[in-house]
Amino acid sequence: MVVGRRTGDLLPEAPRSAKIIVLKRAPLWRARLDAIRADPPLLSSFVRLAVSSHHPSGKLRYLPSLTRYLAAEKPAAILAATAPFNMIAVWARTLAGSGASVIATEHNQLSAETVGNRKWRYDLPPDLMRRSYLQANAIVAPSEGVKQELHKHVEIPTDRITTIHYPVVDRELLQKAAEPLDHPWFAPGQPPVILGVGTLKPQKDFPTLIRAFARVRAVRPARLMILGDSRPLKGDFSYGSKLLKLPGDLGIDSEVRFEGFVANPFAYMRQAALFVLSSAWEGLGNVVVEALACGTPVVSTDCPSGPSEILDGGRYGRLVPVGDDAALAAAILETLGSAPPPRSILEHRGAEFSAARAIDRYLELMTGSATPLAPLR
């Protein structure tokens, strides 16, 4: 496992047998120079970035270190994730003279994930991404929605993009879901718990979920619990302050809990009366799959992209417009007020997103005979 930083809540999940290599960051000028050496026509792209005062992701600074690693270790395949690492994997392979297959994977919406006036994630223009992505042996999207966006905004031909759903459901998930949960909100006789799971950042649009819950609470007893890492709030004090104050402003603070990061969210999913995804955008929406695998009813925004694919257009859970707290509340009330679908049906749908199925498809790409397209000139 080759990483930029050896940190994060999920670090303990790395297999003990895995060798973890931490790349070193080089000066940005050195990384850009190496990228131009790998593909000289990139010079014009970097000049345009400099003139526009845009600053590409700092992850590009790992290029020289990754090049040295590939030259020394000579791996058979490289599975890269997110635009900066996809690009430097292609460039490092060229610089190292490596014969490794590069599998570039895009995990989220590109044009939708905006901050302020930024049009693109990582401030990487589409032409720069297109040049490098088309030199990969394979390009993978987690959903048809992300695939179509790569085609539309980056002009990647659809026949060059393979859709592979995330490897979500495995034996470990099911075992964790069956573990006992010692929490007073889930004790017998307590009001039904509506669960939201996700990092506390604007993409997840928890304010809409909280406003929807206030509407639900005006009609019937219920509680809302949100699991998720709160660290992103430290970088956005205005958003974080408003989010954490919102339950109090709506008079429902005693019935809303921000539980923070939990090591086993699946036990909570299994016990919840309803799981709700309120996101403004997603790559696929793993938590929707996880909730289904736990046998829990789901309500989700019909955001780009993934939830509609997972829920089969509404067959396995209600879909509502993004940002519409009234529609979300109505769907929650309808779901809580009706007989829940048999757990077996939901679990079977979740099982279709199994880790084994995804792993087999990735291995086919890594060991296949696909060859990269020639660099664009």
Helices and strands as residue ranges (DSSP letters): E 2-3, G 11-13, E 21-22, H 28-38, H 42-51, G 58-62, H 63-73, E 77-81, H 83-96, E 101-105, G 121-123, H 126-133, E 138-141, H 144-154, G 158-160, E 161-163, H 171-177, G 184-186, E 193-197, G 202-204, H 206-217, E 223-227, G 231-235, H 237-249, G 253-255, E 256-260, H 265-271, E 274-277, H 286-293, E 298-301, H 307-310, G 312-314, E 318-320, H 325-337, H 343-351, H 355-367
